[in-house]
Amino acid sequence: MDRTSIINRIGTIYHTSNVENGEYSYIQAAGSKKQLIKALNGYVPKHYRIDLRFQSDDTVILVETKKAYTDADEDQLKEYLMEERALHYGKKIICVLASTINDKIKIWKSEIDREHFLSEETVLNNMAHYQALFYMNKINDREKVLKKTYALNELLHKLDIDEKLRSQFIGTILLYIKKMVKNEGSPAINSALRDKLNAHWRMTSSEEITAAVKNTLSGLLDDSDNKIKKLELLQNNILNNQKIKKLSLDNWIEILDTVLTDIYQYIDADSSEGQDILNMFFIAFNKYTGKADKNQAFTPDHITEFMCRLTDVDRTKVVLDGTCGSGSFLVQAMVKEFAHCHKGTSEGEAKLLKNMVASKHIYGIEADEYAYGLAATNMLIHGDGNSNLKLASLFDCKEYIENADPDIILMNPPYNAKPIGIPDSYKSAWGKAKNGKEDPTKGLVFIQFLSDVVKGMNEKREKSGAARKEVKLAVLLPVAVAIGTGKLLTDAKIQMLQDNTLEAVFTLPNEIFYPGASASACCMLFTLGRPHVGADGSVNETFFGYCKEDGFKKKKNLGRIEQFDSDGKSKWKAIEEKWLHLFRNKITLDGLSAKAVIDGNSEWLCEAYMKTDYSTLSETDFQQTINNYLAYLMKEGRIHEA
């Protein structure tokens, strides 16, 4: 890329030169070579004319161009960085090596070393993009965020806001604050911004704040399908609630200020982590919900992220969640695709790709109105993508799914759905259970339906001469489904394998949904549209992972909290990489993984095939097992304490 193109790409108005040929001389900036050396505390630089320098407010971009740069050129750029710091203290600095014979670049943030090298920055971007690199608000301390969320929950409890309303109410507040912060043009949440917004709210009334929140929602949903229904759910059901209408101006300011400083600043909508802030509300607010609501299995963020990676979500894939709840899978998939949009593209190209992802790649279905409203809010918070959310039962959405034509399906279906909402065609063998209180397949019937939809789509493709389509499906189901040997579950599993391949099953930690549902779950990975038994009768082995340890620790009131090692690195991240490495390379490891040829009569769980890793056992493990057994015998009354 030639210099003119570089200047145009970063921004002509930011280009700062102080010598005739367009370069920037640090001797010129210092006043003399002697002054420059003095500023460098006696160091005599070999290089002091950088090819291109750009500045906008407190951000500086230094660009050195070469036909084909080498490691030695990095040392030259380091000198320019040193001189920049000496003469312009406190600037945020981006350093760039750019080739003039192609578009190759190397970029560093703040320092020129391996730690600060930005490996994903492969395309030269504009000034705004580089400024944003310094204002990412991603906070990895989930425990701290959860504690703040609990404090917010206590505030709402004190103000008598019904627990059923809290998640959605705070979701709408977040959207309003997001707009306010954007209007102020502030790159970070600081005391100056806080004071300015508080002063603004003090000049209004509680009615005016409510109206402003409603206007924000209306504006955000301008191009959305079912806008009227969404506004009804987000405005009428929440903001028009009598208890919220009774909030005083002081109450509103306390809530807004708390959300701004304790919640909003922790949301990084562009983060590939895709942290689902509403999911965290569920964990915290669940403390006050009724017993029935505590059967809800809200999928933890790190598991949704793992399942996105397991199915290779990227910007080319259409993703569907047929029972999307608050939208945690959709949010995770969307931010994963957004992150990939920046891979090898300019800021302008990435923006177009992200618009495509938000409008045509993310599809969700939810039958519960309350959860549907939450999903719409959640998608808006994380960068839109709410236009393809449908309020309906999955079983009524065959045509909708066909039109979406998904490449990937991510799901955590209800494990105790009422049979009355399930089509009769799936209940013919259920006997008395068809009129019972809970789905006897424990959620597998939802996957059977999706299998049938994909099967029908492929039959249509074959008739038209088109190639069959395979769809990746990652689903969380109770362990009871995997080990179920009853006729009903066995027949359902046999039917699933007639049309689809079971690629893998991962056994997850026992209390993965704590403090919500108590069900033990596993993650199943299917390829829909490819029979488990090939046309020649061959069967591939299914991979089984024993993923009981995920680096999280249960803490009272806070749920399961991510743990870090002595170097501050996430234990979960290392574990996740190991899980994916074992799966992708089909490696069997005693105590962690196994492979087996299975059918519908088999047990679909790692424990049935995995070898024990005896090298990890100790005398403590033996003693603990004996203690557990003795405790069991005492509980059953078979022995009595002396």
C-alpha positions in Angstrom: 0.0 0.0 0.0 1.5 3.4 -1.0 1.7 6.3 1.4 -1.2 8.2 -0.2 -3.5 5.2 0.3 -2.4 4.9 3.9 -3.1 8.5 4.6 -6.5 8.3 3.0 -7.3 5.1 4.9 -6.4 6.4 8.4 -7.7 9.9 7.7 -6.1 12.9 5.9 -7.3 15.3 8.6 -5.2 13.4 11.2 -2.0 13.4 9.2 0.7 15.5 11.0 3.9 16.3 9.1 6.5 19.0 9.9 9.0 18.6 7.1 8.7 19.2 3.4 8.4 15.6 2.2 5.5 14.8 4.4 7.5 13.0 7.1 7.5 13.9 10.8 10.9 14.8 12.3 11.3 14.5 16.1 14.3 16.9 15.9 12.0 19.4 14.3 9.4 18.7 17.0 12.0 19.1 19.8 13.5 22.3 18.4 17.0 20.8 17.8 18.9 17.5 18.0 20.4 18.6 21.3 16.9 19.2 22.8 15.7 15.8 21.5 18.7 14.0 23.1 18.0 15.9 26.4 14.3 14.8 26.3 15.6 11.2 25.8 17.8 11.5 28.9 21.0 11.5 26.9 20.1 8.7 24.5 21.3 9.5 20.9 18.7 8.1 18.4 19.8 6.7 15.0 16.4 7.4 13.5 14.3 10.5 14.0 12.2 10.9 10.8 9.1 8.7 10.8 7.3 8.3 7.4 3.8 9.0 8.6 2.3 10.4 11.9 -1.3 10.8 12.7 -3.0 12.4 15.7 -6.5 12.8 17.0 -6.9 14.2 20.5 -4.8 11.9 22.7 -4.3 9.1 20.2 -1.3 8.9 17.9 -0.6 6.5 15.1 3.0 6.0 13.9 3.5 4.4 10.5 6.8 3.3 9.1 6.7 2.0 5.5 9.0 -0.5 3.9 9.0 -2.5 0.7 9.4 -5.7 2.7 9.8 -5.1 6.4 12.1 -7.2 8.6 12.6 -7.6 12.4 15.3 -4.9 12.2 12.6 -2.4 11.2 10.8 -3.1 14.4 13.9 -1.7 16.3 13.6 1.5 14.2 9.9 1.8 15.0 10.8 1.4 18.7 13.0 4.5 18.5 10.2 6.5 17.1 7.9 5.3 19.9 10.5 6.3 22.5 10.8 9.8 20.9 7.1 10.2 20.7 6.7 9.4 24.4 9.5 11.7 25.3 8.1 14.7 23.5 4.3 14.0 23.8 3.8 12.4 27.2 0.6 10.6 28.0 -0.5 9.9 24.4 -2.1 6.6 23.5 0.1 5.2 20.7 -0.5 2.7 17.8 2.6 1.6 15.9 2.4 0.3 12.4 4.9 -1.4 10.0 3.4 -1.3 6.5 4.6 -2.8 3.2 4.5 -0.6 0.1 4.4 -3.5 -2.3 1.4 -5.3 -0.9 -1.2 -4.8 1.9 0.7 -6.5 4.7 0.9 -4.7 8.0 2.1 -5.4 11.6 0.4 -3.4 14.4 1.3 -2.9 18.1 -0.6 -1.1 20.8 1.4 0.9 23.4 4.5 -1.2 23.2 6.4 -3.0 20.5 6.8 -6.5 21.8 5.1 -9.9 21.5 2.6 -9.2 24.3 1.3 -6.0 22.6 1.3 -7.3 19.0 -2.2 -7.2 17.6 -2.3 -10.4 15.5 -5.9 -10.0 14.4 -5.3 -6.5 13.0 -4.4 -7.6 9.5 -6.1 -4.8 7.5 -5.2 -1.1 7.9 -8.2 0.8 9.4 -9.3 4.4 10.2 -8.5 6.5 13.2 -11.8 5.8 14.9 -11.0 2.1 14.9 -7.7 2.5 16.5 -9.0 5.0 19.1 -11.6 2.3 20.1 -8.9 -0.2 20.8 -8.0 1.9 23.9 -11.6 2.1 25.2 -12.7 -1.5 25.4 -14.6 -2.0 28.6 -14.5 -5.8 28.9 -14.2 -6.8 32.5 -13.1 -10.4 33.2 -13.9 -10.3 36.9 -17.3 -12.0 36.7 -17.4 -12.2 40.5 -17.1 -8.5 40.8 -19.8 -7.9 38.2 -22.2 -10.4 39.8 -21.7 -8.7 43.2 -22.7 -5.4 41.6 -25.7 -7.1 40.0 -26.8 -8.5 43.3 -26.5 -5.0 44.8 -28.7 -3.7 42.0 -31.2 -6.5 42.7 -31.3 -5.5 46.4 -32.0 -1.9 45.3 -34.9 -3.0 43.1 -36.2 -5.2 45.9 -36.1 -2.2 48.2 -38.1 -0.2 45.7 -40.7 -2.9 45.5 -40.1 -3.7 41.8 -41.6 -7.2 41.2 -38.9 -9.9 40.6 -40.6 -10.9 37.4 -40.1 -7.5 35.9 -36.5 -6.8 37.0 -34.4 -8.3 34.2 -36.6 -6.8 31.5 -36.7 -3.4 33.3 -33.0 -3.2 33.6 -32.6 -4.3 30.0 -34.7 -1.4 28.8 -32.7 1.0 31.1 -29.4 -0.3 29.6 -30.7 0.5 26.1 -31.6 4.0 27.2 -28.2 4.6 28.9 -26.4 3.1 25.9 -28.1 5.8 23.7 -27.3 8.6 26.2 -23.6 7.7 26.4 -23.4 7.5 22.6 -25.1 10.9 22.3 -22.5 12.4 24.7 -19.7 10.9 22.6 -17.8 9.7 25.7 -15.4 6.7 25.1 -15.4 5.7 28.8 -17.6 5.8 31.9 -16.0 8.3 34.2 -17.0 10.8 36.9 -17.4 13.7 34.4 -19.9 11.7 32.3 -21.7 10.5 35.4 -22.0 14.1 36.8 -23.2 15.4 33.4 -25.9 12.7 33.1 -27.0 13.1 36.7 -27.4 16.8 36.2 -29.5 16.2 33.0 -31.8 13.8 34.9 -32.2 16.3 37.7 -33.6 18.8 35.3 -36.4 16.3 34.2 -39.2 14.5 35.9 -39.9 10.8 36.4 -42.5 11.0 33.7 -40.1 12.5 31.2 -37.5 9.8 32.0 -40.1 7.1 31.4 -41.0 8.8 28.1 -37.4 9.0 27.0 -36.9 5.3 27.7 -40.0 4.5 25.6 -38.8 6.7 22.8 -35.4 4.9 22.8 -37.1 1.6 22.4 -39.4 2.8 19.6 -36.4 4.2 17.7 -34.3 1.0 18.1 -37.2 -1.1 16.8 -37.9 1.1 13.7 -36.8 -1.6 11.2 -37.8 -4.6 13.3 -40.4 -7.2 12.4 -43.3 -7.4 14.8 -42.5 -3.9 16.1 -45.9 -3.3 17.6 -45.8 -6.6 19.5 -42.2 -5.9 20.8 -43.1 -2.4 21.9 -46.2 -3.8 23.7 -44.0 -6.3 25.6 -41.1 -3.9 26.3 -43.2 -0.8 27.1 -46.7 -1.7 28.2 -45.7 -4.8 30.2 -42.8 -3.2 31.9 -42.7 0.6 31.9 -46.5 1.0 32.3 -46.5 -1.3 35.3 -48.0 0.5 38.3 -45.0 0.0 40.6 -42.6 1.4 38.0 -44.9 4.3 37.3 -44.8 5.1 41.0 -41.0 5.6 41.1 -40.0 9.1 42.1 -37.3 11.1 40.3 -34.9 10.3 43.1 -35.7 6.6 42.7 -35.1 6.9 38.9 -31.8 8.7 39.3 -30.6 6.1 41.9 -31.4 3.3 39.4 -29.9 5.1 36.4 -26.7 6.0 38.2 -26.3 2.5 39.5 -26.8 0.9 36.1 -24.5 3.4 34.5 -21.5 3.0 36.9 -22.0 -0.6 38.1 -23.4 -2.4 35.0 -23.2 -0.6 31.7 -19.4 -0.1 31.9 -18.9 -3.8 32.1 -20.7 -4.5 28.8 -18.5 -4.8 25.7 -21.0 -5.4 22.9 -18.2 -6.1 20.4 -16.3 -8.6 22.5 -16.0 -12.0 21.0 -16.7 -13.3 24.6 -20.2 -12.1 24.1 -20.9 -11.8 27.8 -24.7 -12.1 28.2 -25.4 -9.5 30.9 -29.1 -10.4 31.1 -28.0 -14.0 31.8 -26.2 -12.6 34.8 -29.3 -10.8 35.9 -31.1 -14.1 35.9 -28.5 -15.7 38.1 -28.7 -12.8 40.6 -32.4 -12.1 40.5 -33.3 -15.8 40.8 -32.8 -15.4 44.5 -36.3 -14.0 44.8 -38.1 -16.1 42.2 -40.7 -18.7 43.1 -39.9 -22.4 43.2 -41.3 -23.1 39.8 -39.1 -20.5 38.1 -36.0 -22.1 39.6 -36.5 -25.1 37.3 -35.4 -22.8 34.4 -32.0 -23.8 33.0 -30.3 -20.6 32.0 -27.2 -21.6 29.9 -24.0 -20.2 31.4 -22.0 -17.9 29.1 -18.9 -20.1 28.9 -21.0 -23.0 27.8 -22.7 -21.1 25.0 -19.3 -19.8 23.9 -18.0 -23.4 23.9 -20.9 -24.6 21.8 -20.4 -21.8 19.3 -16.8 -22.9 18.9 -17.8 -26.5 18.8 -20.0 -25.8 15.8 -17.6 -23.4 14.1 -19.8 -20.3 14.2 -18.4 -17.6 11.9 -19.7 -14.7 9.7 -20.8 -17.1 6.9 -23.2 -19.2 9.0 -26.9 -18.8 9.6 -27.6 -19.7 13.3 -31.0 -20.7 14.8 -32.1 -21.2 18.4 -35.6 -22.8 18.4 -36.2 -22.2 22.1 -34.1 -19.1 22.6 -35.3 -17.9 26.0 -33.4 -14.7 26.9 -31.3 -15.1 23.7 -28.0 -16.1 25.3 -27.1 -18.5 22.4 -28.1 -15.9 19.8 -26.0 -13.1 21.5 -23.0 -15.4 21.7 -23.3 -16.4 18.1 -23.9 -12.8 16.9 -20.8 -11.4 18.7 -18.7 -14.3 17.4 -19.8 -13.5 13.9 -19.3 -9.8 14.5 -15.7 -10.5 15.6 -15.1 -12.5 12.5 -16.4 -9.7 10.3 -13.3 -7.7 11.3 -11.0 -10.5 10.3 -9.1 -9.4 7.2 -11.4 -6.5 6.4 -11.4 -2.7 6.7 -13.7 -0.9 9.1 -16.1 -0.1 6.3 -16.2 -3.6 4.9 -16.7 -5.0 8.5 -19.7 -2.7 9.0 -21.4 -4.0 5.9 -20.7 -7.6 6.9 -22.0 -7.0 10.5 -25.2 -5.5 9.0 -25.6 -8.7 7.0 -25.1 -10.9 10.1 -27.5 -8.9 12.3 -30.3 -8.9 9.6 -29.9 -12.3 8.0 -27.8 -14.7 10.1 -29.4 -14.8 13.5 -32.8 -16.5 14.0 -34.7 -17.2 17.3 -38.0 -18.7 18.3 -39.5 -18.3 21.7 -43.0 -19.2 22.9 -43.0 -17.3 26.2 -43.9 -13.6 25.8 -41.7 -12.5 28.8 -38.7 -14.4 27.5 -39.3 -13.1 24.0 -39.2 -9.5 25.2 -35.9 -10.3 27.1 -34.4 -11.8 23.9 -35.3 -8.7 21.9 -33.7 -6.4 24.5 -30.6 -8.6 24.8 -30.0 -8.5 21.1 -30.4 -4.8 21.0 -27.9 -4.3 23.8 -25.4 -6.4 22.0 -25.7 -4.7 18.6 -29.2 -5.5 17.3 -30.0 -8.7 15.4 -33.5 -8.8 16.9 -35.3 -8.5 13.6 -35.6 -12.3 13.1 -37.0 -13.2 16.6 -40.4 -15.0 16.3 -42.9 -15.2 19.1 -44.3 -18.8 18.7 -43.9 -22.4 19.6 -41.1 -24.2 17.8 -43.6 -26.8 16.6 -45.6 -24.1 14.7 -42.5 -22.8 12.9 -41.7 -25.4 10.2 -42.0 -22.8 7.4 -40.1 -20.2 9.3 -37.2 -22.6 9.9 -37.2 -23.6 6.2 -37.0 -20.0 5.1 -34.2 -19.3 7.6 -32.2 -22.3 6.1 -29.9 -22.6 9.1 -26.4 -23.9 9.0 -26.1 -24.3 12.8 -28.7 -24.8 15.5 -27.8 -24.1 19.1 -30.4 -25.1 21.8 -31.2 -25.7 25.4 -34.8 -26.9 25.1 -37.1 -27.1 28.1 -36.7 -30.4 30.0 -40.2 -30.4 31.5 -42.4 -28.9 28.8 -46.1 -29.6 29.0 -47.2 -32.3 26.6 -50.3 -30.3 25.6 -48.1 -28.0 23.5 -46.4 -30.9 21.6 -48.0 -32.2 18.3 -49.9 -35.5 18.6 -47.7 -37.1 15.9 -44.8 -37.1 18.4 -46.9 -38.5 21.3 -48.4 -41.6 19.6 -46.2 -43.9 21.7 -46.3 -41.9 24.9 -49.3 -43.8 26.5 -50.7 -42.0 29.5 -47.7 -39.6 29.5 -49.3 -37.7 26.5 -51.8 -36.2 29.0 -49.3 -35.8 31.8 -47.6 -32.8 33.3 -44.1 -33.2 31.7 -42.5 -34.2 28.5 -41.3 -37.8 29.0 -38.5 -37.3 26.5 -37.0 -34.6 28.7 -36.5 -32.2 25.7 -35.5 -34.7 23.0 -38.8 -34.3 21.2 -37.8 -30.7 20.3 -34.7 -32.2 18.5 -36.8 -34.8 16.8 -38.9 -32.1 15.4 -35.9 -30.2 14.0 -34.6 -33.4 12.6 -37.8 -33.9 10.7 -37.8 -30.3 9.4 -34.2 -30.8 8.0 -35.3 -34.1 6.6 -38.2 -32.5 4.8 -35.9 -29.7 3.5 -33.5 -32.3 2.0 -36.3 -34.2 0.4 -37.4 -31.0 -1.4 -33.7 -30.4 -2.4 -33.4 -33.8 -3.9 -36.6 -33.4 -5.9 -35.3 -30.1 -7.3 -31.9 -31.6 -8.1 -30.1 -29.6 -5.4 -27.5 -31.1 -3.1 -28.6 -32.2 0.4 -27.8 -30.0 3.3 -26.2 -30.9 6.6 -26.9 -28.8 9.7 -24.7 -28.8 12.8 -26.8 -29.0 16.0 -25.4 -28.6 19.5 -27.9 -29.1 22.2 -28.0 -29.3 26.0 -30.1 -32.2 27.3 -30.4 -33.9 30.7 -28.0 -36.8 31.4 -31.1 -38.9 31.7 -31.6 -38.7 27.9 -28.1 -40.0 27.3 -28.4 -42.9 29.6 -32.1 -43.6 29.2 -32.8 -47.2 28.3 -36.7 -47.1 28.5 -38.6 -48.0 25.4 -39.8 -44.4 24.7 -36.3 -42.8 24.9 -34.6 -45.8 23.1 -37.1 -45.5 20.2 -36.5 -41.8 20.0 -32.7 -42.2 20.0 -33.0 -44.9 17.3 -35.1 -42.6 15.2 -32.7 -39.8 15.6 -29.8 -41.9 14.3 -31.7 -43.0 11.2 -31.4 -39.5 9.7 -28.6 -37.9 11.7 -25.1 -38.6 13.0 -24.2 -38.3 16.7 -20.8 -36.7 16.4 -20.0 -36.2 20.1 -21.4 -36.0 23.7 -19.8 -34.0 26.5 -20.6 -34.7 30.1 -20.8 -31.3 31.9 -20.3 -30.4 35.6 -23.1 -31.6 37.9 -24.4 -28.1 38.9 -23.9 -26.4 35.6 -27.1 -24.4 36.0 -26.7 -23.4 39.6 -28.5 -21.6 41.2 -31.3 -22.3 38.7 -32.3 -25.8 37.6 -30.7 -28.7 39.4 -30.6 -31.0 36.3 -27.3 -32.6 35.3 -26.7 -31.9 31.6 -24.7 -33.0 28.7 -23.9 -31.4 25.4 -24.8 -33.5 22.3 -23.4 -32.6 18.9 -25.4 -33.9 15.9 -25.0 -33.5 12.1 -28.6 -33.3 10.9 -29.1 -34.7 7.4 -26.4 -37.3 7.5 -27.5 -40.8 8.7 -25.4 -42.3 11.5 -25.0 -45.5 9.4 -23.5 -44.8 6.0 -25.0 -46.1 2.7 -22.3 -48.8 2.8 -23.2 -49.9 6.3 -20.2 -48.2 7.9 -20.4 -46.3 11.2 -18.0 -43.7 12.5 -17.1 -43.7 16.1 -18.7 -41.1 18.4 -16.5 -38.9 20.5 -17.2 -38.7 24.2 -15.8 -36.1 26.5 -15.8 -36.2 30.3 -15.9 -32.5 31.0 -16.8 -32.4 34.7 -14.2 -29.8 35.6 -14.6 -26.4 34.0 -12.5 -24.2 36.3 -15.6 -22.7 38.0 -16.3 -22.7 41.7 -19.7 -22.5 43.3 -20.2 -19.5 45.6 -23.3 -18.8 47.7 -25.7 -16.3 46.1 -23.3 -15.7 43.2 -23.6 -18.9 41.3 -20.6 -20.6 39.7 -17.6 -18.2 39.5 -14.7 -18.4 37.0 -11.4 -19.1 38.7 -7.9 -17.9 37.7 -4.4 -19.2 38.2 -1.5 -17.5 40.0 -0.7 -15.6 36.8 -4.2 -14.3 36.5 -5.1 -16.5 33.5 -8.5 -18.1 33.3 -8.6 -21.8 34.3 -11.7 -22.2 32.1 -9.9 -21.0 28.9 -7.2 -23.6 29.3 -9.8 -26.3 30.0 -11.9 -25.2 27.0 -8.9 -25.4 24.7 -8.1 -28.9 25.9 -11.7 -30.1 25.4 -11.8 -28.7 21.8 -8.3 -30.2 21.0 -9.3 -33.6 22.2 -12.6 -33.5 20.2 -11.1 -32.0 16.9 -8.3 -34.5 16.9 -10.5 -37.4 18.2 -8.0 -38.2 21.0 -8.8 -40.7 23.7 -7.3 -39.9 27.1 -7.9 -41.9 30.2 -10.1 -40.0 32.6 -11.1 -37.4 30.0 -12.3 -38.8 26.7 -13.2 -42.0 24.7 -14.6 -43.1 21.4 -17.1 -45.8 20.6 -19.4 -47.1 17.9 -22.9 -46.6 19.3 -26.6 -47.0 18.3 -29.9 -46.1 19.8 -29.8 -48.8 22.4 -26.4 -47.6 23.6 -25.6 -45.3 26.5 -24.6 -42.0 25.1 -22.3 -40.9 27.9 -18.5 -40.9 28.3 -18.6 -42.7 31.6 -19.7 -45.9 29.8 -16.6 -46.0 27.6 -13.8 -44.1 29.3 -10.9 -45.7 31.1 -10.1 -44.5 34.6 -6.8 -42.6 34.9 -5.5 -44.3 38.0 -2.4 -42.2 38.1 -4.5 -39.3 39.5 -6.0 -41.3 42.4 -4.6 -40.7 45.9 -5.3 -42.0 49.5 -7.5 -39.0 50.0 -9.7 -40.0 47.1 -10.1 -43.5 48.6 -10.9 -42.1 52.1 -13.5 -39.7 50.6 -15.2 -42.5 48.8 -15.4 -44.6 52.0 -16.7 -41.5 53.9 -19.4 -40.9 51.3 -20.4 -44.6 51.4 -20.6 -44.5 55.2 -22.7 -41.3 55.1 -25.1 -43.0 52.6 -25.5 -46.1 54.9 -26.2 -43.9 57.9 -28.8 -41.9 55.9 -30.5 -45.1 54.9 -30.6 -46.3 58.5 -28.4 -49.4 57.7 -25.8 -48.4 60.3 -26.0 -46.1 63.3 -23.4 -43.7 64.8 -21.8 -45.3 67.9 
